[in-house]
Amino acid sequence: GDQLAHSQERSEIVGESSNNRINNEGDEFDTERDELDLDELNTTLEQCKVSLKSFETKERFLWTRISRYRQLMKKREQYIFDLQSKCAASSIENTNAISDDYDEENRNGDNDRYDDLRKQVASLQEKHGQDRENLSSVEQIYKEILIELETLRRKIHDLEEKRTFISQKREECQEFLIAAAEMC
């Protein structure tokens, strides 16, 4: 359930933006890049893998936090709704009480409770709005991390392909040199 939602959200977020970002960086091998020393390539590859692990840890942490905060926000929304309903019911009771023979002291006490409920609802709504903005900021960071994760994964894949390509070319060159030496 939660893991499936996590995977779907990641796929949606990464989507087009990472494809555009990665395609702009260039995936093709060129002669200048192919001259990279195999040791350098391995070092770069290891650094990318370390960075990937770090981003994966951050991504999991943020996903857990975001999911938890969303649950808390939903609970608070329900609580605010319940308070608003209670506040509306109090308002109706106060209106009905005014028309009845209701003593002034009880009416003032009910008005105070109604005012307290309204203030509490207003305060909670304000806090909820601020928390929603804060959560939105964290979700934006999460999206950026997902894009960076996808970029790193593709970079690692490209570096591994390049390493394989260079290793194969080295082996071919060595075989050629051995064969040429044998002919001489």
Sequence and secondary structure as in RCSB ss.txt:
>XXXX:A:sequence
GDQLAHSQERSEIVGESSNNRINNEGDEFDTERDELDLDELNTTLEQCKVSLKSFETKERFLWTRISRYRQLMKK
REQYIFDLQSKCAASSIENTNAISDDYDEENRNGDNDRYDDLRKQVASLQEKHGQDRENLSSVEQIYKEILIELE
TLRRKIHDLEEKRTFISQKREECQEFLIAAAEMC
>XXXX:A:secstr
 HHHHHHHHHHHHHHHHHHHHHHHH     HHHHTS HHHHHHHHHHHHHHHHHHHHHHHHHHHHHHHHHHHHHH
HHHHHHHHHHHHHHHHHHHHHHHHS   HHHHHHHHHHHHHHHHHHHHHHHHHHHHHHHHHHHHHHHHHHHHHHH
HHHHHHHHHHHHHHHHHHHHHHHHHHHHHHHHH 
